[in-house]
Amino acid sequence: MDLWRACRLVVDTGIHAKRWNRQQAIDYLVANTPNAKEDAVKAIERYIVYPGQATAYMIGKMKILKLRETAQAQLGEAFDIRGFHDEVLKDGPVPLSLLEAKIHRWSQGLTAE
């Protein structure tokens, strides 16, 4: 799955910054992932219409993993993975800058207890 996501970053950038055509993007996914060509075609159709959509998933994942790492380091034994996930998810989708502030407040609150 990480390979697919990484390749999505490449094709999204290729399409919108490097001016790849549809077929170049499809060919890249087919050549560099184990996914079926039909999956590549559907994905490319979506990325053409929504610039940056493919990159959002990986950037979000990387940010959440970094927030988790920071909270774990700060809280040590008090870190609770379920509590962290609840905090990340409870307000639904929010900008990453707000999520960072929210997780910081959450971990500060646990430290104060």
C-alpha positions in Angstrom: 0.0 0.0 0.0 2.9 2.4 0.7 4.3 1.7 -2.7 0.9 2.7 -4.3 0.8 5.9 -2.2 4.3 6.8 -3.0 3.7 6.3 -6.8 0.5 8.5 -6.5 2.7 11.3 -5.3 4.9 10.9 -8.4 2.0 10.8 -10.9 0.1 13.7 -9.2 3.2 15.8 -9.5 4.0 14.5 -13.0 0.5 15.4 -14.2 0.2 18.9 -12.7 3.8 20.1 -12.5 5.6 18.2 -15.2 2.7 18.2 -17.7 2.6 14.5 -18.1 -0.3 13.3 -20.3 -2.8 10.8 -19.1 -1.1 7.8 -20.7 2.3 8.7 -19.2 0.8 8.7 -15.8 -1.1 5.4 -16.3 2.1 3.8 -17.7 4.1 4.9 -14.6 1.6 3.4 -12.2 1.4 0.1 -14.2 5.2 -0.1 -14.4 5.9 0.7 -10.8 3.0 -0.9 -8.8 1.5 -4.4 -8.6 -2.0 -3.0 -9.1 -4.1 -3.8 -12.1 -4.2 -1.4 -15.1 -7.9 -0.7 -14.4 -6.9 0.6 -10.9 -4.3 2.9 -12.5 -6.8 4.3 -15.0 -9.4 5.0 -12.3 -6.8 6.7 -10.1 -5.4 8.8 -12.9 -8.9 10.0 -13.9 -9.4 11.2 -10.4 -5.9 12.9 -10.1 -6.4 14.8 -13.3 -9.6 16.4 -11.9 -8.3 16.9 -8.4 -4.8 18.3 -8.3 -3.0 17.6 -5.1 -5.6 15.0 -4.0 -3.1 12.1 -4.2 -0.5 13.9 -2.2 -2.8 14.8 0.7 -3.0 11.2 2.0 0.7 10.7 2.3 1.3 14.2 3.8 -1.5 13.5 6.3 -0.1 10.1 7.2 3.4 11.5 7.7 2.1 14.4 9.9 0.0 12.1 12.1 2.9 9.7 12.5 5.2 12.6 13.6 2.5 13.9 16.0 2.2 10.4 17.5 6.0 10.1 17.8 6.2 13.5 19.6 3.3 12.6 22.0 4.9 9.3 22.8 8.2 10.9 23.6 6.5 13.5 25.7 4.2 11.2 27.6 6.3 8.1 27.9 4.5 5.3 29.8 1.4 7.5 30.0 0.9 7.5 26.2 -2.2 5.7 25.2 -2.5 4.8 21.5 -6.3 4.5 21.7 -6.6 7.9 23.4 -4.3 9.4 20.7 -6.5 8.0 17.9 -9.7 9.2 19.6 -8.2 12.7 19.8 -7.1 12.7 16.2 -10.5 11.5 14.9 -13.1 13.1 17.3 -13.5 16.4 15.4 -13.4 14.9 12.0 -11.2 16.3 9.2 -9.3 19.4 10.3 -6.4 21.2 8.8 -3.1 19.7 9.8 -2.0 22.9 11.6 -5.1 22.7 13.8 -4.6 19.0 14.4 -1.1 19.7 15.6 -2.3 22.3 18.1 -5.0 19.9 19.2 -2.7 17.0 19.8 -0.2 19.3 21.6 -3.0 20.5 24.0 -4.1 16.9 24.5 -0.6 15.7 25.4 0.0 18.8 27.6 -3.2 18.0 29.5 -2.1 14.4 30.1 1.3 15.6 31.3 -0.4 18.0 33.8 -2.5 15.2 35.3 
